[in-house]
Amino acid sequence: MKQRLVLAGNSLKPEILEKIALEPAVISLSPQALARINSGRKVVEKIIKENRTVYGITTGFGKFAEIRISLNEIDQLQENLIKSHATGVGQLFEPHQVRAVMLLQANQLAKGASGVRPVVVQQLLGLLNNDIIPLVPRQGSVGASGDLSPMAHIGLVMIGRGQAFYKGKVVSGAAALKKAGMKPLILKAKEGLAITNGTEVMTAIAILNLLEAERLCKMADIAGAMSLEALRGTNVAFDAEIQKLRPHRGQGGSADNLRRLMTGSQIRRSHKECLKVQDAYSLRCMPQVHGATKGALRHIRQVLETELNSVTDNPLVIVNKGQVLSGGNFHGQPVALAMDYLGIATAELADISERRISRLLDGCLSGLPGFLTQHGGLNSGLMIVQNTAASLVSENKVLAHPSSVDSIPTSANQEDHVSMGTIGARKAGQICDNVRYVLACELLCAAQGLEFHKPLNPGRGVKAAYRAVRARVRSFTHDREFHQDIEEISELIQENAILKAVENAVGKLK
């Protein structure tokens, strides 16, 4: 049975957005949202009736804002906007990403401040409910005035143009609507502008990135704990008393996770009285490094939760005053900065993970067989797994360069400062993908490292993670094609299989 969602325009949560993006749903408008939309439209209709000069309703766009449009052409103006602004290029956004964008757009329109008719929002919901997914190129947005180009590609399908996925096949927008029993939308005044002019693309991608990064933080604690067990490290650095003296919430959460992951470790007890008193930074400072990323993500969540239920159109309808005011809510700077921050913070999870991989593979540092193979020379073991991790970490250093510090004036200098927020969101998504692969490399190495400590068992949480990995990837004694193992573990991370197994064993991680 499809999940159901009633949009109110003011209560959408990141987790709901992700769920609707990934699974079929039946979405409708609340009566309150419908009333707000109707009220906003009445203001626009009054402006048209009075033949007032208002940007985007009775004028051109951008640099053409000074050109007055006659009343008999204002509807054509909106269709022309959709067609002319659909200039995206390159690879397509993933279907679930486009679904997230459309849901976010419908939620913003549901606030009634964009001046569209209810039929516009219902057309969007019709696409979602019938799983019609417009083909939207990834490249082409500068992040102000909103995400004009990618949003225009969604608008094309709404009016029966462009292309879309329908039941897994690419068809014309007109064909997709017809197959679903829908009709092309006939745009009226202000509606083309409302469809294209907002931060929905960068924000939707940003929210999906945020949720992925939050899960990766927990996976970094899991992978780090497994590495520490394999390296016969100490958990003393994670003592609660140490964390109380520097009470960052993320640091304390990671330290608590690490303690629980290692609870009951026979490996730890076997070397409790050894002369080694402290570990390398990549092991000892996991709470401080992983925790700092968690702190960054907490701030980013606050920004995105605000943006999620905001209106980023222009101009905006102020219903209680009967006004339509031009402003700058379309500027993506809050999201742009958040995505640059997320990229930098999340990249650090891979940076420190790669250092743990290096220690696991270096026999002089680990006390384990070099490259985790007992038949070194004839076999190379996991030697080149570190190369893969190092490559991804280095790539992340390039991707972590902030997009928001750049701006290129557009529209004949009318739009003379832009956010580049959509580029930042796309880069942050790639960083998250790379981090997932690096953590997969670490789990591959750490699980193999644990083989050399048998029959001693690691802590309960680490053991649960080890078993989840071994359910898909077996240990090795001779070389094989390890890229397949990395992909398998990456999929386990993406499916949350390892995280679920661990949380079933030790409770919800922080």
N, C-alpha and C positions, 0 to 999 in steps of 0.2 A: 504494500500500500504506500502511495506517495505521502511524504510529509506535507503538512499544511502550515502556512504562515500568513498572518494578517499584518499588513504593513500599516504602521501608524505615522511613520515619518520622524519619530523621535525616540525610538527604543531599540533600534537594531544593534546587535552585538557582533563583535568579530567572529565568534564561534558560530553564530547563526549564518553569517555571510558565507563562511567556509563550507558549512554543511549544505546550504542551498546550492553553492557552486559545484559541489561534488555529486549531489544526489538529486533525482527527480523530485519535483515539488509542485504543489498547487498553491499559488500565491494570490491573495486578494487584498483589496483596500479596506481599511476600517471605515465605518460610517463617518467618524470624525475627520479622517483624512479626505474623504470624498467631499465633505462639506467645505473644508479649507480650500481644496482645489477649485470648487465652484465659486467660492468667494473671490479668490484671486483672479479667476477668469473674468468675473464681472467688472473688475477694475480695468482690465485691458479692453474689454468691449466698450466701456464708457469713454476711454481715451480715443478709440477709433471713431465712435459716434461723434465726439466733439472735434475730431480731426486735429488733435494736438500733435506737436512735434516731440516724439519720444524715441530715444535711441533703440534701434533694433526692431521697432514696431512700425514707425513711419519714416525711418531713415535707413541709409545703408550701414555697412559694418566697417569697423576698423578705421582706416583713413577716410573711408567714404561716409563716415558718420555725419558729415555736413551736407550730404545730398538728400534732399527730401524725396520720399517715395509716394506716389499718388495712391489713393485708397483702393483703386481698382487693380493695383499691382502688388499690394502688400502680402497677399498669399503666395504669389509667384516668387517674391523675394525670399521667402522661407525655403521653398524647394530649391531655388538656385543656391542658397547657402549650403544646404546638405550636399548637393552635387559637386560644387566647386571646392568645398573644404575636404573632401575625401581624397587626400593625396598621399596616404600612407604607403610605405614601401617595405620590402624585406620579408622576413619570416613572419608567420602569423602568431598571435597570442594563442595560448592553449584554450580549448573550449571551456574548461572550468574557470579560467581567468575571465573570459568574456561574460560568462554567466554571472560572475561576481560583480563585474562592472555594471551589467544591466540591472541587477538587484539594487545596487547602490544608487544608480540613477533614478530608479522608480521610487526609492525611499526618499531621495531629496525632492523629487517633484511632488511627493505626497505631502510635503509641508505647505503647499499652496502658495509659495512665494515666487513661483516662476511664471504664473499667469497662463498656464496651458489648460486646455479642456481635459476633463477626465478621460476622454477617449485616447489621449496620448499616453497616459500612464497605463491604461488598459491594453494598449497595443504592445507596450514593453512587457507587461505581465503575460500577454498572449504568447510572445516569443519564448519567455521562460517556461511557461506551463506546457507548451507544445515542443519544448526542447529544440527550438530553432535558434541556431547559434551563428550570428553574422561572422564572416571572415574579416578579421581586423588585423592589418599589418602592425608590427611592433614599433616601427620607426616612423617618425614624422611629427612628434609632439615636442614643443619647447616648454610646455608646462605653464603657459599663460598666453593668451586668454584660455585658461583651462587646457583640456586635452582635445583641441578642436578637431584635428584630423582623425584620430581613432574613433572619436564619438560620432563623427560624420559617417564613418563606415557602418556603424550600427544604425544610424538614421536612414541610410540607403535601404536597408532591408525593411525597415518599418514602413517605407513608402513604396515598397515593391520593386526596388532596384538592388544593385549589388549582388553579392553571393552569400550563401549560408550553408552550414551543415544542417542536414535534416535526415534523421535516422542513419547517421554515419556517412552520408553521401553529400558531396558538394553539388548544390543546385543553385539556380538563380533565386534571388530574393522573391521574385514574383511567384516562382514555382513552389518555393517553400511555404509561402502564405497560402497559396491555393490548396496544396496538399493537406494543410492543417485546418482548412475551412475558414481562413482569415482573409480579410480584404486589405489592400494597401491603404495606408493612412493618408488622407488628404490634409495637408498642413494648412493651418490658419495663422493669423498674425502672432508673432512672438515665438511660435512653437519650434521652428527649426533652430532658432538661437538657443532656446532652452535645452534642446536635445544635445547640442554640440558644446555648449559653453559651461564647463565645470571640470573639477579635478577628479572625476569618478574613476578614470583609468589608473592614474598614479595611486589613488587612495585604495582602490580594490586590490591592486597588485601589492601595495605596501602592507595591507592587512594580512594577505596570504603569506607574505614574507615574515611578518611578525610572528604568526602562529607557528610557522616552520622553525624560526630561530628559537622560539621558546622551547620547543621540543628538542632541538639540537643542544641546548644548554643542559638539559637533563641527560641526554645521551653522552655529552662530554664528561659529565660526572661518572657515568657508568663505565665508559671506556677507560677513563683515568684510573678508576678504582681497580679495574681488571689489570691494567698495566702495573699498578703499584703492587698488587698481589704477585704477579709474575716476576717482578723485580725484587721481591722480598723487602719491600719498603715498610716504613712505619706509619701508623695512623696518629701518632702523638700530635703532629702539627694540626690535626683537625679537632683537637680537644675544645670543648665548648668554652672553657675558661679563656682560651686565647681569643676566641671570636668575640667574647663579651667586651674585651678591651679595645676592639675596633668594630663597633656594632653596625656595620653595613649589612643591610638585610640580605642582599644577594650572597655575600661572603658567608654569613651564618647559615643560610639555606644550603649552600654547596657543602659546607663542612658537615652539616647534619646528614645530608645525603651520603657523603663518603663514609661517615661512621656507620650508618645503617647498612650500606652496601657490604661493608667488611665485617659486620657482626658475626661472630661464630667462626672466624677463619682459623682453620688448623694450620695453614701456611704461616700466618702471622704468629701464632703461638710457638711454632717450631724454631723461630729465630728471635724470640722476644729478648733473650739475654745476650745477644751478640754485641760487639763493640761499636757497631755503627749507630751514631746518635741522631743523624739527620740526613735527609735525602736531597737530591738536586732540586732546583727551583721548579722544574717542570712537574715534579711530583708534590713537593712540599707546599707550593704556592697555588695549587689548584683552587682552593676556596677564594683566594684573592683575585685570581684571573677570571675564572668562570663566574664568580660572583659579580665582578665588575660588569661583565656582559649582561648578566641578569638585571643589574641596576639600570643599565642603559635601556634595556628592553622595557622596563617598567615605565620609564619616562616616555618612550616611543608609544607605548600602548595608550597613555593618557592623551597624547596628541591625536592619535588615529581614532580613538573612541569619540573625541570631539568632532573630528572631521566627518566621521561616519554618519552623524545625524545633523550635519550642517547643510546649508544651501550655498552652493558655490557658483550660481548662475549670475548673469548680469545682462540687463538691469533687473532689479528685484522689486516685487510687488509688496508694498506695505499696506496690507488690507485695511487695518483700522484707521489709516489716514487717507485711504483712497489715492495713494501715490505710487509712482513707479520711479525708483531712484537708481542712478548709475553709481556703481562702486567698484571695488576690486576684490571681491570674494573669490573670484576665479583664479587668483594668483596662487600658485602651488608651493610657495616658499615653506610653509610649515611642514608639509609632507616631504619636500625636497631635503630639508635639513634632517628630518627624522630618518629618511632612507640612507643618507650619507652616514649618519651616526650608526644605524643598524649594520651597514656594510662593514664599517671599521670594527665595531664591537664584536660582530659574529666572526669576522676573519680571525680574530685572536684565538678563538676556540681551536681553529685548525693550526695556527702558529704553534701553540704550546703542545698540541697533540702530535705534531710532526717531531718535536723534540723527544717526546716519550717513545715514539716509534724508533727513533735513532738509538736510544738507550737500549731498547729491547733487542735490537739487531746487532749491537756492538758487544761481542762476547767479553771484551775487556771491562766493560761497564756493567753488564748484566749478570755475569757469572753463569750464563746459559750458553749453549753451543752457538757459535757465530752464525748469524742470519737464521737462527732457529732450526738448523738442520744438523743432524748427527753424522751426515755423510758429506761434509763440506769438501769442495774441490770438484768431485764428480757432479755434485749438486750445488746450486747457488742458493737454494732456499728462498727466503723472502727478501733477498738483497735489493731487488729492484722495486719492491713495494715502497721503499723509502723514496726512490726517485719519483714515483708517481705522486706521493704525498708532497714532496718538495716542489714539484712542478705546480701542483694545485695551490700550494701556499704562496708561491711566487706570483702566480696569476692573480690571486686575491689581492696581493699588494698593489698591483696595477689597477684592478677593479675598485679598490677602496679609495682611489683618488676621488675627492668629492666632485659631484656634478654641480652642486648648488653654487659653487664659487664662479661658475661661468654664466655669461649672459650675452646673447647676440640680439641686438634690436631687430624687430620685424615690423611689417606693415607700415613701411615708409616712416619709421621712427615713432609712430603712434604708440606702438607696444615696445617701448624702449628698454624695458627690463623684464626678463623672463626667468623662470625658476629652474628649468631643465629637470624638474622633479620626476618625470616619467622615465628619463634616462637613469636617474638615480635608483628608481624602484626596480627597473629591469636589471641593473648591475647588482643590486642587493640580492635579487633572486638568484643570479648566477653564483654569487658568493656563497649563498646558503647551499646550493647544489654542490659546490666544491668542498665545503665544510663537511657535508654528509659523506662524501667519498673519502676524505681524509680520516674521519672517524671510523669508517668501514675498514680502512687500511689498519688503523690502530687495533680495532677489535680482532681482525684477522691475526695480527702479530701477537696480541696479548693472549688470545685463546690458545695459540700454539705454544706460547711461553708457559701457560699453565700445565700443559701436557708433561713438562719435565719435573713437575712437583707432585705428581701422582705417587702414592694414593692419597696424599693430603688434599683436603678440600679447601677452596677459598671461602670467603664469607657468603652468607645466604643470598644477598643481592647479586654478587658477582657470579655465584654458581648458577643462578637463574638466567643471567645474561649469557653465560658460557653455554648452557644447555640450549638456549634459543638460537645461538649461532651454530652450534653443532647439529641442530635439527635440519639445517640447510647446507652447512659446509663442514665436511669431515676434516679431521687432522691429516697430516701428511708425513710420510717418511722419505719420499722421493719427489723430485720436481714435477710440477704439473702446470697447467695454464692458469696462473693465479688471478688473471683478470676476471675470470668467471666467478671466483670466490669473492672478489671485491664487489662485483655487481650484485651478487646474491645478498651479501651483507648490507649493501646500500639499500636494496629493496626491503630487507627486514627493518631497517631504520625507518624508511619511508612509510611502511605499513604499520609502524608503531608496535611491531611484534616483540621486539626486545624490551621496549619500555613497559609494555603491558605485563610481560613475564616478570620483570623486576618488581613492578608495583604490586603484583599479586603476592610476591614473596615478602616484601618489606614495607608495603604501604606506599601511599602517594608521595612522590618526590617533590621537592620544593624548587 
